[in-house]
């Protein structure tokens, strides 16, 4: 089997046999580990602030950006002009906002360790926030954050404190990423919300193929703001 390029500290995702696609565990978490992981189709998914599982699920949720569509019901809300989109002006606030959104099974996977590591990753230029600011009040009311790897953007989480704010960030992110030649919005799994915008599952092997074919430098904040 040919060696993966670049080399990785993680096992090959295609060797992950369990249904969640866990490739290994660690206690440490930092920006360098995240860069390595995302370059090879792997992401952390902790259940507490202790041992961290690293995953590459056998079925991956994605939205090919050429298939991205806006539900008709949300198109009406977009026309109201209620929100403004900003990029990378409040990354830590966005990730902390996402940490307040409980999972269906309870709790949050966005632990203090995750917040610290992704803020470090943001400083390296790999992680970005798409933020929803309310025009009337001037306050941050939602957003999403994720990781840029070549022609794939891995959306990690989103949140809202005003109805429609997270969807507004998602729509804005999709439009800007497409202008920046990103082809795949990686949602990691399909949720009821992402399915509305075109998310579907593909085999891990297909995702890893797209990741390999779309290699490139992470998008810079200036590129995203100027798109």
C-alpha positions in Angstrom: 0.0 0.0 0.0 1.5 3.4 -0.9 2.4 5.7 1.9 0.0 8.6 2.6 1.2 12.0 1.7 2.0 13.9 3.9 2.8 11.3 6.6 0.5 11.2 9.5 0.7 10.4 13.2 -2.8 8.8 12.9 -3.6 5.3 11.6 -5.0 5.0 8.1 -8.8 5.8 8.3 -9.6 3.0 5.9 -8.4 0.6 8.6 -11.1 1.8 11.0 -13.4 -1.2 11.3 -16.0 0.0 13.9 -19.3 1.7 12.9 -18.2 5.1 14.3 -14.9 5.0 12.4 -12.6 5.5 15.5 -9.0 5.4 14.3 -7.4 6.1 17.7 -7.5 7.9 21.0 -5.3 10.6 22.6 -5.3 12.8 25.7 -3.4 15.7 24.1 -5.0 18.0 21.6 -3.4 20.9 19.8 -3.4 22.7 16.5 -0.6 20.6 14.9 -2.6 17.4 15.7 -5.8 19.0 14.1 -3.9 20.0 11.0 -2.6 16.4 10.6 -6.1 14.9 11.3 -8.1 17.1 8.9 -5.5 16.6 6.1 -6.3 12.9 6.4 -10.1 13.0 6.8 -10.1 12.6 10.6 -11.6 14.7 13.3 -11.9 14.6 17.1 -15.2 13.8 18.7 -14.8 13.8 22.5 -17.6 13.0 25.0 -15.8 14.8 27.9 -12.6 16.7 28.5 -10.5 13.5 29.1 -9.6 11.0 26.4 -10.3 12.1 22.8 -11.6 9.7 20.2 -10.4 10.5 16.6 -12.9 9.5 14.0 -13.3 9.0 10.2 -16.8 7.5 9.9 -17.5 4.9 7.2 -20.3 7.1 5.9 -19.5 10.8 5.7 -22.0 13.7 5.5 -21.3 16.2 2.8 -22.9 18.9 0.7 -21.3 19.2 -2.7 -21.6 23.0 -3.2 -22.9 22.7 -6.7 -25.9 20.9 -5.1 -26.4 23.3 -2.3 -29.9 24.6 -2.2 -31.8 27.0 0.0 -35.2 25.8 1.3 -38.1 28.0 0.0 -39.2 28.7 3.5 -35.8 30.2 4.4 -35.6 32.2 1.2 -38.4 34.3 2.5 -36.5 35.0 5.7 -33.4 36.0 3.8 -35.3 38.6 1.9 -36.1 40.4 5.2 -32.5 41.7 5.5 -32.4 40.9 9.2 -28.8 39.8 9.4 -25.3 40.7 8.3 -22.5 38.1 7.7 -19.0 38.7 9.0 -16.0 36.4 8.8 -13.3 35.8 11.5 -14.2 38.7 13.7 -15.5 36.7 16.7 -14.1 33.1 16.3 -13.9 32.3 20.0 -17.4 33.7 20.7 -18.8 31.5 17.9 -17.2 28.3 19.2 -18.3 29.1 22.7 -21.8 29.7 21.4 -21.8 26.3 19.6 -20.8 24.8 22.9 -24.1 25.9 24.4 -26.1 23.8 21.9 -26.9 20.5 23.5 -26.6 17.2 21.5 -29.8 15.0 21.3 -28.2 12.7 23.8 -27.3 15.6 26.1 -24.2 17.5 26.8 -21.7 19.0 24.3 -18.7 17.6 22.5 -17.2 21.1 22.5 -15.2 20.9 25.7 -12.7 23.5 27.1 -9.9 21.4 25.5 -11.6 21.6 22.1 -12.2 25.4 22.4 -8.5 26.0 23.2 -7.2 23.8 20.4 -9.5 25.2 17.7 -8.7 28.8 18.8 -5.1 27.9 18.3 -6.0 26.4 14.9 -7.8 29.6 14.0 -4.6 31.5 14.8 -2.7 29.4 12.2 -5.2 30.3 9.5 -6.8 26.8 9.2 -10.1 27.5 11.1 -12.6 30.2 10.3 -15.9 31.5 11.7 -18.9 32.7 9.6 -20.8 35.0 11.9 -24.4 36.2 11.9 -24.8 39.7 13.3 -28.3 41.2 13.9 -28.7 44.5 11.9 -31.1 46.1 14.4 -29.1 45.5 17.6 -25.6 45.0 16.3 -25.1 41.9 18.4 -23.7 38.5 17.4 -26.7 36.1 17.3 -25.3 32.9 15.7 -22.8 31.4 13.4 -20.7 28.5 12.4 -17.0 27.5 12.5 -15.0 25.0 10.6 -11.7 24.0 9.1 -10.3 24.7 5.6 -8.3 22.0 3.8 -7.8 22.6 0.1 -11.1 22.3 -1.8 -13.0 20.9 1.3 -14.3 22.9 4.2 -15.2 20.9 7.2 -18.1 22.6 9.1 -17.8 21.7 12.7 -20.8 23.2 14.5 -23.2 26.1 14.4 -25.5 27.8 16.8 -28.2 30.5 17.0 -29.8 32.6 19.7 -32.2 34.2 17.2 -34.3 32.0 14.8 -32.7 31.6 11.4 -29.3 32.9 12.5 -27.4 29.7 12.1 -29.0 29.0 8.7 -28.1 32.5 7.5 -24.4 31.7 8.4 -24.6 28.4 6.6 -26.0 30.0 3.4 -23.4 32.8 3.5 -20.6 30.3 4.1 -21.7 28.2 1.2 -21.9 31.1 -1.2 -18.4 32.4 -0.2 -16.7 29.0 -0.2 -18.0 28.3 -3.7 -16.5 31.6 -4.9 -13.2 30.5 -3.4 -13.3 27.2 -5.5 -14.2 25.0 -2.5 -16.2 22.1 -3.9 -17.3 20.2 -0.8 -18.8 21.3 2.5 -18.0 18.5 4.9 -20.8 18.2 7.5 -19.3 15.0 8.9 -22.8 13.6 9.5 -26.2 14.4 8.1 -28.6 16.2 10.5 -32.2 17.3 9.9 -31.0 20.9 9.3 -28.1 20.1 6.9 -30.4 17.7 5.0 -32.6 20.7 4.1 -29.7 22.2 2.3 -28.6 19.1 0.4 -26.4 17.1 2.8 -26.1 13.4 2.0 -23.9 10.5 3.0 -21.0 9.2 0.9 -18.6 6.3 1.6 -15.5 7.2 3.5 -13.3 6.0 0.5 -15.1 8.6 -1.8 -14.5 11.4 0.7 -10.8 10.5 1.1 -10.5 10.5 -2.7 -12.0 13.9 -2.9 -9.7 15.1 -0.1 -6.6 13.8 -1.9 -7.7 15.3 -5.2 -8.4 18.7 -3.7 -5.2 19.2 -1.8 -4.2 22.8 -1.3 -3.4 25.5 1.2 -6.1 26.6 3.7 -8.1 29.6 2.7 -7.0 32.9 4.2 -9.3 35.2 6.0 -8.6 37.9 3.3 -9.6 35.5 0.6 -12.9 34.7 2.3 -13.7 38.4 3.0 -12.9 39.4 -0.6 -14.9 36.7 -2.3 
